[in-house]
Amino acid sequence: MVEQLKRLATGIEGLDALLKGGLVVGASYIVQGHPGSGKTILANQLACNHVREGGRVLVATLLSESHERLFQYLSTLSFFDAALVGDTIQFVSAFDTLEQDGLDAVVRLLRQEIARQQATLLIVDGLLNARSRAETSLDTKKFVSELQGHAAFAGCTLLLLTSARLDEGSPEHTMVDGVIELGEHLVGSTAVRHVQLRKTRGSGALSGRHECLITEAGLQVYPRLESLYSRPSQAGAQTLSWVATGVADLDAMLGGGLAEASVTLLMGPSGVGKTALGIAFLAASTKAAPGLHFGFYETPARLRLKACALGFDLPALEREGSVQLSWQSTTEGLLDQLGAQLLAQVEALGARRVVVDSLGAFGRLALEPARLNAFFRALTGELRARGVTVLLTWEMRDIFGSEITAPAPDLSSIVDNLILMRFAELDAQLHRALSVIKVRDSDHDPALQALSLGPNGISLARAFDGASGVLSGSATPPGDR
């Protein structure tokens, strides 16, 4: 049997996911990054979270900065509680000891303080100063090794902070069990924070670079969704059942509805009725099978008005807990942050139906567009595995025309069902046209349908028999060809 290493959770959900549960208890880690990258915030957030779980923390600084100034900055962050300082979190300055007596004296001081505090976590801030005080690389190795030894003997996990970007062959890197690197890079004019696990000895971890934010709540880490869910977290349904779309005529075209835990993409230009179909799908939710609207362009207030115009009472469904409306800004945020928010809301609600309106917003927040296919594949795969039936919308660029663009390459292979909606001009009138292009798990009616929206709901009817060129936007009536 493979032995499972005991973990010290950081309390930073995304970071613990990267670390496959947290830091290894009794191990040593370097946290490196340029000034302002978030090292001190990460360390103190970890310290506060650790003592709330019953641990005790010793924070030793090798910096000339006073602790009072540090506490002033930390007090602006919600995780920090000044009442913990001096009790379960003990701060000690080793700067003067380092300057006057050298590295050996610092080791002796920290050994005594670990025992006095009965610390289960030791944080040493200012490794660069210790390195500059060492006469040789061997002295640096000795310093790190002795700290590791004393900490491990006391059952204490060690965190060393440095503003230097140490190479993999540096003395410090070779001695420690893990290296966590914080950084920032520019994408156009946008500064993006990131975290990368450069070394995790004897422990699994999610590799690569992952985006993060620093907010009033502290450091928030968002693992790349395709890395976090390279395999769905659940097995998913083993039987096939059907879910009503909320539009009886569409259910008939689909042979009874959508397959449960399937993903359907509605593609069409602005104003063609994608949001209306999404509302109908959402309005079929129940308390036993709630629905979530995860939108970007229509606020909850506007959705309620649109639903009312179509004969659906969303406020009543909200009050009974059958429906939840969630609105996101399209100007700020990270791609993986959105994915994490969606999955968290699905989990909290117990949602069985989800409308995402629309995928274009994800694309606009993607700093690396080449990731979109893998991101969507991971997101939809995880939703399927959780038994969620998903309706996605995608706004096509051209109101008229035969060209069809997709939000990501090979998207048709990701979704189970594909429904195309277009405007068509016929007999000097503008019609909404709908066609079921693809259904993975059943037969379907491929005939073009005219879509009608009104106070009595949504209906479909055959209206283009014999006409050609309907999906191009300019239909030719029978007999005119």
C-alpha beads as a LAMMPS data file, in Angstrom:
LAMMPS data file: protein, C-alpha beads

481 atoms
480 bonds

1 atom types
1 bond types

-500.0 500.0 xlo xhi
-500.0 500.0 ylo yhi
-500.0 500.0 zlo zhi

Masses

1 110.0

Atoms # bond

1 1 1 0.000 0.000 0.000
2 1 1 1.260 3.503 -0.898
3 1 1 1.799 5.574 2.245
4 1 1 -0.051 8.895 2.361
5 1 1 2.029 11.784 3.679
6 1 1 0.498 13.888 6.434
7 1 1 -0.424 17.343 5.167
8 1 1 -0.502 20.835 6.616
9 1 1 -3.309 22.630 4.790
10 1 1 -2.501 26.213 3.851
11 1 1 -6.167 27.196 4.055
12 1 1 -5.760 28.783 0.598
13 1 1 -8.091 26.507 -1.348
14 1 1 -6.469 26.831 -4.768
15 1 1 -2.939 26.458 -3.376
16 1 1 -3.922 23.337 -1.456
17 1 1 -5.322 21.944 -4.706
18 1 1 -1.966 22.591 -6.422
19 1 1 -0.156 20.903 -3.520
20 1 1 -2.541 17.914 -3.543
21 1 1 -3.733 18.695 -0.026
22 1 1 -1.176 21.113 1.380
23 1 1 2.423 21.216 2.561
24 1 1 4.004 17.982 3.766
25 1 1 4.228 18.117 7.573
26 1 1 7.841 18.451 8.723
27 1 1 9.113 19.341 5.234
28 1 1 10.896 22.553 4.216
29 1 1 9.851 24.965 1.477
30 1 1 11.196 28.071 -0.194
31 1 1 8.705 30.761 -1.238
32 1 1 10.448 33.003 -3.754
33 1 1 9.404 36.003 -5.813
34 1 1 10.239 39.606 -6.495
35 1 1 9.259 42.293 -3.938
36 1 1 5.496 42.802 -4.029
37 1 1 4.726 39.366 -5.449
38 1 1 2.806 38.302 -2.334
39 1 1 5.277 36.174 -0.345
40 1 1 4.613 37.864 2.991
41 1 1 0.859 37.793 2.450
42 1 1 0.966 34.079 1.595
43 1 1 3.088 33.280 4.658
44 1 1 0.978 35.250 7.125
45 1 1 -2.283 34.009 5.600
46 1 1 -0.969 30.476 6.064
47 1 1 0.059 31.311 9.645
48 1 1 -3.380 32.667 10.595
49 1 1 -5.165 29.753 8.939
50 1 1 -2.854 27.277 10.672
51 1 1 -3.452 28.588 14.194
52 1 1 -7.207 28.584 13.597
53 1 1 -6.826 24.846 12.990
54 1 1 -5.023 24.410 16.309
55 1 1 -1.384 24.965 15.266
56 1 1 1.265 27.283 16.670
57 1 1 3.465 29.505 14.518
58 1 1 6.865 31.145 14.911
59 1 1 7.662 33.929 12.424
60 1 1 11.313 34.983 12.364
61 1 1 12.358 38.008 10.322
62 1 1 15.891 38.610 9.085
63 1 1 14.824 42.012 7.731
64 1 1 15.410 45.494 9.092
65 1 1 11.688 46.361 8.716
66 1 1 9.873 46.645 12.055
67 1 1 7.082 44.265 12.998
68 1 1 4.785 47.212 13.766
69 1 1 4.989 48.323 10.142
70 1 1 4.241 44.757 9.001
71 1 1 1.192 44.531 11.295
72 1 1 -0.061 47.832 9.909
73 1 1 -0.088 46.425 6.378
74 1 1 -1.556 43.067 7.441
75 1 1 -4.393 44.779 9.295
76 1 1 -5.912 45.757 5.923
77 1 1 -6.451 42.054 5.111
78 1 1 -9.470 40.164 6.438
79 1 1 -7.561 36.987 7.410
80 1 1 -5.321 38.833 9.899
81 1 1 -6.289 38.923 13.567
82 1 1 -3.972 41.001 15.756
83 1 1 -5.239 39.104 18.821
84 1 1 -3.363 36.002 17.593
85 1 1 0.002 37.795 17.717
86 1 1 1.964 37.120 20.879
87 1 1 -0.133 34.067 21.654
88 1 1 -0.431 31.356 18.989
89 1 1 1.632 33.389 16.493
90 1 1 4.951 34.619 17.863
91 1 1 7.074 37.117 15.919
92 1 1 10.792 37.388 16.621
93 1 1 13.347 39.642 14.916
94 1 1 16.664 37.921 14.216
95 1 1 18.113 40.807 12.170
96 1 1 20.414 42.139 14.902
97 1 1 21.518 38.617 15.804
98 1 1 22.406 37.962 12.166
99 1 1 24.322 41.229 11.810
100 1 1 26.254 40.942 15.064
101 1 1 26.781 37.207 15.600
102 1 1 26.198 35.484 12.262
103 1 1 24.239 32.493 11.001
104 1 1 25.113 30.074 13.802
105 1 1 23.667 32.463 16.376
106 1 1 20.451 32.770 14.331
107 1 1 20.101 28.969 14.295
108 1 1 20.575 28.813 18.071
109 1 1 18.007 31.576 18.612
110 1 1 15.394 29.897 16.418
111 1 1 15.989 26.486 17.996
112 1 1 15.248 27.999 21.419
113 1 1 12.175 29.861 20.135
114 1 1 10.759 26.766 18.386
115 1 1 10.888 24.902 21.688
116 1 1 9.520 27.821 23.731
117 1 1 6.623 28.436 21.296
118 1 1 6.072 24.712 20.661
119 1 1 5.784 25.762 17.046
120 1 1 4.323 23.491 14.389
121 1 1 5.134 25.994 11.629
122 1 1 8.302 28.097 11.318
123 1 1 8.403 30.972 8.835
124 1 1 11.747 32.653 8.169
125 1 1 11.429 35.892 6.175
126 1 1 14.627 37.242 4.627
127 1 1 16.592 34.257 3.356
128 1 1 18.428 36.582 0.964
129 1 1 19.984 38.395 3.941
130 1 1 21.133 35.079 5.377
131 1 1 22.637 34.131 2.030
132 1 1 24.528 37.418 1.768
133 1 1 25.912 36.896 5.288
134 1 1 27.248 33.427 4.370
135 1 1 30.896 33.358 3.307
136 1 1 30.499 30.293 1.074
137 1 1 27.690 28.248 -0.468
138 1 1 28.582 25.560 2.062
139 1 1 27.699 27.981 4.876
140 1 1 24.307 28.573 3.235
141 1 1 23.702 24.821 2.994
142 1 1 24.711 24.388 6.603
143 1 1 22.340 27.142 7.744
144 1 1 19.363 25.663 5.862
145 1 1 20.276 22.121 6.920
146 1 1 20.459 23.004 10.616
147 1 1 17.145 24.863 10.480
148 1 1 15.574 21.863 8.754
149 1 1 16.969 19.499 11.346
150 1 1 15.762 21.432 14.354
151 1 1 12.342 22.066 12.795
152 1 1 11.839 18.436 11.737
153 1 1 12.906 17.165 15.169
154 1 1 10.219 19.357 16.723
155 1 1 7.612 18.221 14.148
156 1 1 7.655 21.712 12.635
157 1 1 7.137 22.597 8.948
158 1 1 9.623 25.186 7.622
159 1 1 8.905 28.037 5.200
160 1 1 11.784 30.207 3.925
161 1 1 10.916 33.459 2.118
162 1 1 13.276 35.152 -0.326
163 1 1 13.003 37.965 -2.857
164 1 1 15.730 36.381 -4.992
165 1 1 14.779 34.093 -7.868
166 1 1 17.010 31.196 -6.938
167 1 1 18.210 28.805 -9.619
168 1 1 17.477 25.103 -9.427
169 1 1 21.134 24.413 -8.664
170 1 1 21.407 26.971 -5.857
171 1 1 22.421 25.688 -2.394
172 1 1 19.002 26.486 -0.991
173 1 1 17.107 24.689 -3.767
174 1 1 19.118 21.514 -3.346
175 1 1 18.400 21.407 0.397
176 1 1 14.641 22.048 0.619
177 1 1 11.731 19.753 -0.216
178 1 1 9.698 22.250 -2.211
179 1 1 9.884 25.599 -4.010
180 1 1 6.839 27.837 -4.506
181 1 1 7.431 30.743 -6.891
182 1 1 5.213 33.815 -7.047
183 1 1 5.491 36.253 -9.930
184 1 1 3.797 38.662 -12.268
185 1 1 3.823 38.988 -16.042
186 1 1 2.302 41.425 -18.523
187 1 1 -0.241 40.355 -21.116
188 1 1 -0.672 43.465 -23.225
189 1 1 -1.304 46.170 -20.643
190 1 1 -2.691 43.729 -18.055
191 1 1 -0.515 42.596 -15.143
192 1 1 -1.283 38.998 -14.198
193 1 1 -0.076 37.387 -10.972
194 1 1 0.897 33.731 -11.079
195 1 1 2.160 30.912 -8.899
196 1 1 4.269 27.935 -9.926
197 1 1 5.446 24.908 -7.957
198 1 1 9.010 24.522 -9.143
199 1 1 9.853 21.613 -6.848
200 1 1 7.782 19.228 -4.705
201 1 1 9.993 16.422 -3.437
202 1 1 8.177 13.174 -2.587
203 1 1 4.781 14.692 -3.266
204 1 1 2.366 15.011 -6.152
205 1 1 1.477 18.499 -7.398
206 1 1 -0.212 20.262 -10.305
207 1 1 2.560 21.443 -12.602
208 1 1 2.713 24.570 -14.714
209 1 1 1.846 28.200 -14.064
210 1 1 -1.464 29.111 -12.439
211 1 1 -3.079 32.531 -12.078
212 1 1 -3.751 34.183 -8.738
213 1 1 -5.068 37.420 -7.243
214 1 1 -4.381 39.439 -4.114
215 1 1 -7.557 40.903 -2.648
216 1 1 -8.698 42.075 0.783
217 1 1 -9.152 38.382 1.604
218 1 1 -5.482 37.713 0.838
219 1 1 -3.957 35.482 -1.824
220 1 1 -6.428 33.585 -4.000
221 1 1 -5.081 30.890 -6.330
222 1 1 -6.966 29.536 -9.349
223 1 1 -5.487 26.314 -10.735
224 1 1 -5.769 25.852 -14.492
225 1 1 -9.064 24.046 -14.919
226 1 1 -7.698 21.597 -17.478
227 1 1 -4.997 20.659 -14.978
228 1 1 -7.302 20.434 -11.967
229 1 1 -9.915 18.377 -13.838
230 1 1 -7.760 16.471 -16.291
231 1 1 -9.986 13.635 -15.091
232 1 1 -13.523 14.465 -13.914
233 1 1 -13.975 14.252 -10.152
234 1 1 -16.922 11.851 -10.413
235 1 1 -17.905 8.905 -12.572
236 1 1 -21.122 10.496 -13.851
237 1 1 -24.479 8.873 -14.642
238 1 1 -24.473 5.275 -15.869
239 1 1 -27.990 5.347 -17.337
240 1 1 -29.603 7.508 -20.038
241 1 1 -32.609 9.681 -19.199
242 1 1 -34.164 12.770 -20.732
243 1 1 -34.566 16.367 -19.571
244 1 1 -37.235 18.695 -20.943
245 1 1 -36.009 21.869 -22.647
246 1 1 -39.013 23.921 -21.501
247 1 1 -40.192 24.212 -25.135
248 1 1 -42.524 21.354 -26.081
249 1 1 -41.950 21.775 -29.817
250 1 1 -38.173 21.572 -29.346
251 1 1 -38.550 18.454 -27.198
252 1 1 -40.473 16.858 -30.052
253 1 1 -37.689 17.707 -32.508
254 1 1 -35.136 16.184 -30.137
255 1 1 -37.076 12.966 -29.633
256 1 1 -38.162 13.703 -26.080
257 1 1 -35.732 16.326 -24.825
258 1 1 -32.038 16.592 -24.015
259 1 1 -30.049 13.711 -22.600
260 1 1 -29.443 14.250 -18.892
261 1 1 -25.880 15.444 -18.129
262 1 1 -25.387 16.495 -21.744
263 1 1 -24.022 19.774 -23.105
264 1 1 -25.976 21.727 -25.721
265 1 1 -24.663 24.721 -27.663
266 1 1 -27.025 27.362 -29.060
267 1 1 -25.313 29.334 -31.823
268 1 1 -26.826 32.422 -33.388
269 1 1 -26.556 36.198 -33.856
270 1 1 -27.640 38.818 -31.352
271 1 1 -31.419 39.049 -30.873
272 1 1 -32.288 35.713 -32.456
273 1 1 -33.661 34.208 -29.226
274 1 1 -30.786 32.353 -27.533
275 1 1 -31.419 33.971 -24.143
276 1 1 -35.160 33.292 -24.510
277 1 1 -34.522 29.576 -25.041
278 1 1 -32.182 29.659 -22.053
279 1 1 -34.931 31.208 -19.905
280 1 1 -37.405 28.520 -21.002
281 1 1 -34.887 25.811 -20.126
282 1 1 -34.258 27.444 -16.739
283 1 1 -37.977 27.861 -16.028
284 1 1 -38.384 24.070 -16.211
285 1 1 -36.278 23.759 -13.036
286 1 1 -37.747 22.411 -9.800
287 1 1 -36.772 22.413 -6.119
288 1 1 -35.629 18.815 -6.547
289 1 1 -33.613 19.726 -9.666
290 1 1 -32.635 23.430 -9.358
291 1 1 -31.345 25.551 -12.231
292 1 1 -28.533 28.124 -12.360
293 1 1 -28.257 30.979 -14.866
294 1 1 -24.591 31.979 -15.127
295 1 1 -24.686 35.104 -17.273
296 1 1 -22.557 38.044 -18.312
297 1 1 -24.690 40.475 -20.298
298 1 1 -28.221 40.312 -18.885
299 1 1 -28.524 41.380 -15.251
300 1 1 -30.967 39.415 -13.045
301 1 1 -33.449 42.313 -13.222
302 1 1 -33.460 42.278 -17.031
303 1 1 -33.741 38.496 -17.134
304 1 1 -36.818 38.648 -14.914
305 1 1 -38.415 41.207 -17.258
306 1 1 -37.631 39.122 -20.348
307 1 1 -39.001 36.019 -18.684
308 1 1 -42.205 37.844 -17.743
309 1 1 -42.665 38.923 -21.369
310 1 1 -42.492 35.265 -22.373
311 1 1 -44.932 34.132 -19.698
312 1 1 -42.371 32.734 -17.205
313 1 1 -42.392 33.728 -13.520
314 1 1 -38.698 33.631 -12.533
315 1 1 -39.165 35.521 -9.222
316 1 1 -41.519 32.776 -7.990
317 1 1 -39.008 30.102 -8.974
318 1 1 -36.270 32.051 -7.176
319 1 1 -38.328 32.364 -3.998
320 1 1 -38.978 28.622 -3.835
321 1 1 -35.298 27.819 -4.431
322 1 1 -35.733 26.304 -7.890
323 1 1 -33.716 28.943 -9.764
324 1 1 -30.665 31.080 -9.038
325 1 1 -29.533 33.973 -11.234
326 1 1 -25.828 34.796 -11.182
327 1 1 -24.345 37.758 -13.030
328 1 1 -20.630 38.330 -13.727
329 1 1 -18.762 41.364 -15.027
330 1 1 -17.031 40.963 -18.394
331 1 1 -14.389 43.611 -17.724
332 1 1 -12.477 42.032 -14.832
333 1 1 -11.534 38.546 -13.731
334 1 1 -9.517 35.524 -14.707
335 1 1 -10.588 32.618 -16.894
336 1 1 -9.998 29.966 -14.227
337 1 1 -11.589 32.197 -11.589
338 1 1 -14.816 32.150 -13.608
339 1 1 -14.650 28.398 -14.014
340 1 1 -14.112 27.955 -10.275
341 1 1 -17.027 30.302 -9.475
342 1 1 -19.359 28.406 -11.792
343 1 1 -18.492 25.023 -10.303
344 1 1 -18.735 26.390 -6.739
345 1 1 -22.223 27.799 -7.410
346 1 1 -23.328 24.531 -8.996
347 1 1 -22.094 22.685 -5.896
348 1 1 -23.717 25.092 -3.429
349 1 1 -27.097 25.074 -5.202
350 1 1 -27.089 21.402 -6.118
351 1 1 -27.887 22.559 -9.648
352 1 1 -29.087 20.014 -12.205
353 1 1 -29.560 22.561 -15.009
354 1 1 -27.107 25.303 -15.956
355 1 1 -27.424 28.034 -18.577
356 1 1 -24.153 29.789 -19.499
357 1 1 -24.911 32.964 -21.459
358 1 1 -22.517 33.276 -23.177
359 1 1 -19.229 31.512 -23.966
360 1 1 -17.924 34.664 -25.633
361 1 1 -17.299 36.238 -22.217
362 1 1 -14.938 33.400 -21.304
363 1 1 -13.099 34.016 -24.551
364 1 1 -12.705 37.723 -23.810
365 1 1 -11.149 36.973 -20.411
366 1 1 -8.800 34.320 -21.801
367 1 1 -5.278 35.737 -21.749
368 1 1 -4.125 32.687 -23.715
369 1 1 -6.802 31.957 -26.362
370 1 1 -5.042 28.715 -27.286
371 1 1 -6.175 27.352 -23.897
372 1 1 -9.885 27.750 -24.597
373 1 1 -10.456 24.327 -26.113
374 1 1 -8.818 22.510 -23.197
375 1 1 -10.582 24.816 -20.701
376 1 1 -14.049 24.194 -22.176
377 1 1 -13.360 20.478 -22.405
378 1 1 -12.441 20.326 -18.700
379 1 1 -15.355 22.547 -17.604
380 1 1 -18.040 20.703 -19.563
381 1 1 -16.559 17.330 -18.622
382 1 1 -16.742 18.170 -14.919
383 1 1 -20.325 19.461 -15.229
384 1 1 -21.352 16.262 -17.014
385 1 1 -19.691 14.192 -14.295
386 1 1 -21.758 16.052 -11.671
387 1 1 -24.977 15.136 -13.496
388 1 1 -25.643 18.685 -14.748
389 1 1 -27.476 19.297 -18.023
390 1 1 -25.864 22.343 -19.614
391 1 1 -27.120 24.876 -22.146
392 1 1 -24.401 27.123 -23.588
393 1 1 -24.918 30.112 -25.874
394 1 1 -22.521 31.552 -28.412
395 1 1 -23.155 34.817 -30.245
396 1 1 -22.183 34.622 -33.895
397 1 1 -20.615 37.705 -35.374
398 1 1 -22.798 38.201 -38.468
399 1 1 -26.554 38.721 -38.252
400 1 1 -26.863 37.455 -41.813
401 1 1 -24.568 35.278 -43.858
402 1 1 -23.619 31.669 -44.411
403 1 1 -20.353 31.771 -42.450
404 1 1 -20.463 30.015 -39.075
405 1 1 -17.714 30.685 -36.515
406 1 1 -17.212 28.718 -33.307
407 1 1 -15.868 29.975 -29.948
408 1 1 -13.040 27.435 -29.943
409 1 1 -11.528 24.925 -32.397
410 1 1 -13.129 21.480 -32.364
411 1 1 -15.948 22.739 -30.138
412 1 1 -18.444 20.469 -31.917
413 1 1 -16.543 17.479 -30.524
414 1 1 -16.901 18.853 -26.972
415 1 1 -20.664 19.461 -27.014
416 1 1 -23.291 16.727 -27.323
417 1 1 -25.962 18.759 -29.090
418 1 1 -25.656 21.661 -31.509
419 1 1 -28.565 23.966 -32.369
420 1 1 -28.166 26.694 -34.990
421 1 1 -30.342 29.811 -34.976
422 1 1 -30.383 32.401 -37.790
423 1 1 -32.409 35.305 -39.130
424 1 1 -33.939 34.658 -42.562
425 1 1 -35.628 37.069 -44.963
426 1 1 -38.559 35.525 -46.837
427 1 1 -41.433 37.265 -48.627
428 1 1 -40.305 40.678 -47.329
429 1 1 -40.462 39.473 -43.718
430 1 1 -37.743 38.682 -41.202
431 1 1 -38.072 35.251 -39.576
432 1 1 -36.202 33.497 -36.813
433 1 1 -35.030 30.087 -38.025
434 1 1 -33.870 27.164 -35.898
435 1 1 -32.213 23.936 -36.951
436 1 1 -30.983 20.998 -34.859
437 1 1 -27.583 20.242 -36.372
438 1 1 -26.364 17.511 -34.049
439 1 1 -27.750 15.277 -31.292
440 1 1 -25.311 12.751 -29.892
441 1 1 -27.595 10.349 -28.041
442 1 1 -30.778 10.131 -30.137
443 1 1 -32.394 10.679 -33.497
444 1 1 -33.775 14.153 -34.231
445 1 1 -35.861 16.147 -36.686
446 1 1 -33.449 18.059 -38.973
447 1 1 -36.163 20.214 -40.584
448 1 1 -35.819 23.988 -40.394
449 1 1 -38.304 25.549 -37.993
450 1 1 -39.623 29.080 -37.598
451 1 1 -39.156 30.282 -34.016
452 1 1 -41.878 32.449 -32.452
453 1 1 -41.491 34.384 -29.196
454 1 1 -44.432 35.927 -27.358
455 1 1 -46.355 36.314 -24.094
456 1 1 -47.622 32.751 -24.432
457 1 1 -44.091 31.381 -24.555
458 1 1 -41.945 29.934 -27.310
459 1 1 -43.133 27.818 -30.211
460 1 1 -41.652 26.215 -33.313
461 1 1 -43.378 25.452 -36.609
462 1 1 -42.343 24.308 -40.070
463 1 1 -42.356 27.403 -42.273
464 1 1 -39.614 26.967 -44.860
465 1 1 -40.694 23.842 -46.775
466 1 1 -39.410 24.062 -50.337
467 1 1 -37.399 27.233 -49.664
468 1 1 -33.623 27.292 -50.094
469 1 1 -30.813 29.422 -48.684
470 1 1 -32.661 30.009 -45.403
471 1 1 -29.584 29.717 -43.194
472 1 1 -27.670 32.171 -45.373
473 1 1 -30.189 34.837 -44.339
474 1 1 -31.786 35.311 -47.779
475 1 1 -34.290 32.546 -48.453
476 1 1 -35.525 31.741 -51.952
477 1 1 -39.211 30.667 -52.056
478 1 1 -40.252 27.560 -53.970
479 1 1 -40.719 28.247 -57.656
480 1 1 -38.255 31.179 -57.708
481 1 1 -35.224 28.980 -58.213

Bonds

1 1 1 2
2 1 2 3
3 1 3 4
4 1 4 5
5 1 5 6
6 1 6 7
7 1 7 8
8 1 8 9
9 1 9 10
10 1 10 11
11 1 11 12
12 1 12 13
13 1 13 14
14 1 14 15
15 1 15 16
16 1 16 17
17 1 17 18
18 1 18 19
19 1 19 20
20 1 20 21
21 1 21 22
22 1 22 23
23 1 23 24
24 1 24 25
25 1 25 26
26 1 26 27
27 1 27 28
28 1 28 29
29 1 29 30
30 1 30 31
31 1 31 32
32 1 32 33
33 1 33 34
34 1 34 35
35 1 35 36
36 1 36 37
37 1 37 38
38 1 38 39
39 1 39 40
40 1 40 41
41 1 41 42
42 1 42 43
43 1 43 44
44 1 44 45
45 1 45 46
46 1 46 47
47 1 47 48
48 1 48 49
49 1 49 50
50 1 50 51
51 1 51 52
52 1 52 53
53 1 53 54
54 1 54 55
55 1 55 56
56 1 56 57
57 1 57 58
58 1 58 59
59 1 59 60
60 1 60 61
61 1 61 62
62 1 62 63
63 1 63 64
64 1 64 65
65 1 65 66
66 1 66 67
67 1 67 68
68 1 68 69
69 1 69 70
70 1 70 71
71 1 71 72
72 1 72 73
73 1 73 74
74 1 74 75
75 1 75 76
76 1 76 77
77 1 77 78
78 1 78 79
79 1 79 80
80 1 80 81
81 1 81 82
82 1 82 83
83 1 83 84
84 1 84 85
85 1 85 86
86 1 86 87
87 1 87 88
88 1 88 89
89 1 89 90
90 1 90 91
91 1 91 92
92 1 92 93
93 1 93 94
94 1 94 95
95 1 95 96
96 1 96 97
97 1 97 98
98 1 98 99
99 1 99 100
100 1 100 101
101 1 101 102
102 1 102 103
103 1 103 104
104 1 104 105
105 1 105 106
106 1 106 107
107 1 107 108
108 1 108 109
109 1 109 110
110 1 110 111
111 1 111 112
112 1 112 113
113 1 113 114
114 1 114 115
115 1 115 116
116 1 116 117
117 1 117 118
118 1 118 119
119 1 119 120
120 1 120 121
121 1 121 122
122 1 122 123
123 1 123 124
124 1 124 125
125 1 125 126
126 1 126 127
127 1 127 128
128 1 128 129
129 1 129 130
130 1 130 131
131 1 131 132
132 1 132 133
133 1 133 134
134 1 134 135
135 1 135 136
136 1 136 137
137 1 137 138
138 1 138 139
139 1 139 140
140 1 140 141
141 1 141 142
142 1 142 143
143 1 143 144
144 1 144 145
145 1 145 146
146 1 146 147
147 1 147 148
148 1 148 149
149 1 149 150
150 1 150 151
151 1 151 152
152 1 152 153
153 1 153 154
154 1 154 155
155 1 155 156
156 1 156 157
157 1 157 158
158 1 158 159
159 1 159 160
160 1 160 161
161 1 161 162
162 1 162 163
163 1 163 164
164 1 164 165
165 1 165 166
166 1 166 167
167 1 167 168
168 1 168 169
169 1 169 170
170 1 170 171
171 1 171 172
172 1 172 173
173 1 173 174
174 1 174 175
175 1 175 176
176 1 176 177
177 1 177 178
178 1 178 179
179 1 179 180
180 1 180 181
181 1 181 182
182 1 182 183
183 1 183 184
184 1 184 185
185 1 185 186
186 1 186 187
187 1 187 188
188 1 188 189
189 1 189 190
190 1 190 191
191 1 191 192
192 1 192 193
193 1 193 194
194 1 194 195
195 1 195 196
196 1 196 197
197 1 197 198
198 1 198 199
199 1 199 200
200 1 200 201
201 1 201 202
202 1 202 203
203 1 203 204
204 1 204 205
205 1 205 206
206 1 206 207
207 1 207 208
208 1 208 209
209 1 209 210
210 1 210 211
211 1 211 212
212 1 212 213
213 1 213 214
214 1 214 215
215 1 215 216
216 1 216 217
217 1 217 218
218 1 218 219
219 1 219 220
220 1 220 221
221 1 221 222
222 1 222 223
223 1 223 224
224 1 224 225
225 1 225 226
226 1 226 227
227 1 227 228
228 1 228 229
229 1 229 230
230 1 230 231
231 1 231 232
232 1 232 233
233 1 233 234
234 1 234 235
235 1 235 236
236 1 236 237
237 1 237 238
238 1 238 239
239 1 239 240
240 1 240 241
241 1 241 242
242 1 242 243
243 1 243 244
244 1 244 245
245 1 245 246
246 1 246 247
247 1 247 248
248 1 248 249
249 1 249 250
250 1 250 251
251 1 251 252
252 1 252 253
253 1 253 254
254 1 254 255
255 1 255 256
256 1 256 257
257 1 257 258
258 1 258 259
259 1 259 260
260 1 260 261
261 1 261 262
262 1 262 263
263 1 263 264
264 1 264 265
265 1 265 266
266 1 266 267
267 1 267 268
268 1 268 269
269 1 269 270
270 1 270 271
271 1 271 272
272 1 272 273
273 1 273 274
274 1 274 275
275 1 275 276
276 1 276 277
277 1 277 278
278 1 278 279
279 1 279 280
280 1 280 281
281 1 281 282
282 1 282 283
283 1 283 284
284 1 284 285
285 1 285 286
286 1 286 287
287 1 287 288
288 1 288 289
289 1 289 290
290 1 290 291
291 1 291 292
292 1 292 293
293 1 293 294
294 1 294 295
295 1 295 296
296 1 296 297
297 1 297 298
298 1 298 299
299 1 299 300
300 1 300 301
301 1 301 302
302 1 302 303
303 1 303 304
304 1 304 305
305 1 305 306
306 1 306 307
307 1 307 308
308 1 308 309
309 1 309 310
310 1 310 311
311 1 311 312
312 1 312 313
313 1 313 314
314 1 314 315
315 1 315 316
316 1 316 317
317 1 317 318
318 1 318 319
319 1 319 320
320 1 320 321
321 1 321 322
322 1 322 323
323 1 323 324
324 1 324 325
325 1 325 326
326 1 326 327
327 1 327 328
328 1 328 329
329 1 329 330
330 1 330 331
331 1 331 332
332 1 332 333
333 1 333 334
334 1 334 335
335 1 335 336
336 1 336 337
337 1 337 338
338 1 338 339
339 1 339 340
340 1 340 341
341 1 341 342
342 1 342 343
343 1 343 344
344 1 344 345
345 1 345 346
346 1 346 347
347 1 347 348
348 1 348 349
349 1 349 350
350 1 350 351
351 1 351 352
352 1 352 353
353 1 353 354
354 1 354 355
355 1 355 356
356 1 356 357
357 1 357 358
358 1 358 359
359 1 359 360
360 1 360 361
361 1 361 362
362 1 362 363
363 1 363 364
364 1 364 365
365 1 365 366
366 1 366 367
367 1 367 368
368 1 368 369
369 1 369 370
370 1 370 371
371 1 371 372
372 1 372 373
373 1 373 374
374 1 374 375
375 1 375 376
376 1 376 377
377 1 377 378
378 1 378 379
379 1 379 380
380 1 380 381
381 1 381 382
382 1 382 383
383 1 383 384
384 1 384 385
385 1 385 386
386 1 386 387
387 1 387 388
388 1 388 389
389 1 389 390
390 1 390 391
391 1 391 392
392 1 392 393
393 1 393 394
394 1 394 395
395 1 395 396
396 1 396 397
397 1 397 398
398 1 398 399
399 1 399 400
400 1 400 401
401 1 401 402
402 1 402 403
403 1 403 404
404 1 404 405
405 1 405 406
406 1 406 407
407 1 407 408
408 1 408 409
409 1 409 410
410 1 410 411
411 1 411 412
412 1 412 413
413 1 413 414
414 1 414 415
415 1 415 416
416 1 416 417
417 1 417 418
418 1 418 419
419 1 419 420
420 1 420 421
421 1 421 422
422 1 422 423
423 1 423 424
424 1 424 425
425 1 425 426
426 1 426 427
427 1 427 428
428 1 428 429
429 1 429 430
430 1 430 431
431 1 431 432
432 1 432 433
433 1 433 434
434 1 434 435
435 1 435 436
436 1 436 437
437 1 437 438
438 1 438 439
439 1 439 440
440 1 440 441
441 1 441 442
442 1 442 443
443 1 443 444
444 1 444 445
445 1 445 446
446 1 446 447
447 1 447 448
448 1 448 449
449 1 449 450
450 1 450 451
451 1 451 452
452 1 452 453
453 1 453 454
454 1 454 455
455 1 455 456
456 1 456 457
457 1 457 458
458 1 458 459
459 1 459 460
460 1 460 461
461 1 461 462
462 1 462 463
463 1 463 464
464 1 464 465
465 1 465 466
466 1 466 467
467 1 467 468
468 1 468 469
469 1 469 470
470 1 470 471
471 1 471 472
472 1 472 473
473 1 473 474
474 1 474 475
475 1 475 476
476 1 476 477
477 1 477 478
478 1 478 479
479 1 479 480
480 1 480 481
